[in-house]
Amino acid sequence: MSDADQQSTSATIAWQSRDFRFYSTARLVGIMGAEAQSVGVAWQVYQITHSALALGYTGLALFLPGLFFVLPAGHVADLYDRRTIILACYSVQAIATAVLLWLALHGAHNIWVIYAILFVIGTGRCFSGPAASALVPTLVPKEHFVNAVTWGATIFQIANATGPMIGGLLFTVSLTHVFSGRFASFNGAPLVYAFTLLGLLLFLSFLSVVKPRGAAAEKKGFTVETMLAGLRYVIGTRLLLGSISLDLFAVLLGGAASLMPIFAVDVLHSGANGLGLLRAMPSLGALAVSLALLAVPIKRRAGKTMLVCVGIFGAATIVFGLSRNLLLSCVALVIIGASDMISVVVRASILQLATPPEMRGRVSSINWLFLGASNEFGEYESGLTAHWWGAVRAVVIGGIASLAVTGVWSVFFPALRHADTLTADSLIAVEKQFSSMEPIG
């Protein structure tokens, strides 16, 4: 076999697993629909309220279930069949999306009903997230896991790139007289929600044929002690705590996704089409980097690479906040997505490789809480600060804060700074070297 053939085989090794193929296809269509829906909800809420704070509440509604249910969700993921949990949660999300579709078709303008539905969707994500994260290692051989993580991140970014673009484009399409009687036209938010519902139904279809491998879940009692085990493990493992919390504070402070409707309308004057374009740019940058990582994976200095990329993320966020040109804004967002992609791969690899299989559900639930805090709660934080200071100042200050966080974390988490290769043995060794607590393993 030639070197080129070996590189190609290595880059696609995870796809040799039948279950990984079906699961990845399910994630592609499911996330694509969810991202399109986020555009639809954001645009609908802003058109109803014209309020940055109202946009922030959409993120808060999605985040609050994670705050309430994070520990039970992780324990459920370790106690019951993870595929069944995901199927149940996505069924609930499909029903919630169907309700959004029905409300949009009837022209409902009660913003609190939308928030309530988002809370239900957030609850489904809260329980499905840890189960899905813990499911991946059971779909591929251990030696193919980092490749599977990189492919998973790539698929996520493909969906993130195409989902918002589809959501924005669907706002420009009008299917007039599709329905007789009450509905004379089918466009805007209803069309977006219908697309999301289709994606969720396809997700359920593909996931139903996945058959995970590995040992059955450990049947421990549902107690406070077992629920808190994941939190204690993360706190006691400095490498995990550093990588997860770095993403939390950097994205929480520097995130600008929830304010993009404001930038599209009031700053860049590009409308719904511009919103779809802006939402897609971070994912396009992340997609390009993830494809490069498949061919040339991170082999050395993983921790330092992550820290540098989070710093770049903060700097590009400042550029986006100051930009008044659509092209420059798009370039800044591409850099934001590209830099964030590298930290995603490093963090996800550390999360799974430094965690025992029987703890992955509970540890993943803590990670999902942090991700929810940085993304959904970050949307609320962005909306609140934009309400106080204006959207531009909020984004610029957030970018500066992200840079500051990167510097502080590089000092206080030396294990993260010295993390080298993404292998279980290497990560365990660096944790033992720098942690003052009981070493992992």
Buried (B, 14 or more C-beta within 10 A) or exposed (E): EEEEEEEBEEBEBBBEBEBBBBBBBBBBBBBBBBBBBBBBBBBBBBBBBEBBBBBBBBBBBBBBBBBBBBBBBBBBBBBBBBBEBBBBBBBBBBBBBBBBBEBBBEEBEEBEEBBEBBBBBBBBBBBBBBBBBBBBBBBBEEEBBBBBBBBBBBBBBBBBBBBBBBBBBBBEEEBEEEEEEEBEEBBBBBBBBBBBBBBBBBBBEBBEEBEBEEEEBEEBEEEEEBBBBBBEBBEBBBBBBBBBBBBBBBBBBBBBBBBBBBBBBBBBEBBBBBBBBBBBBBBBBBBBBBBEBBEEBBEEBBBBBBBBBBBBBBBBBBBBBBBEEBEBBBBBBBBBBBBBBBBBBBBBBBBBBBBEBBBBBBBBBBBBBBBBBBBBBBBBBBBBBBBEEBBBEBBBBBBBBBBBBBEEBBEEBBBBBBBBBBBBEBBBBBBBEBBEEEBBE
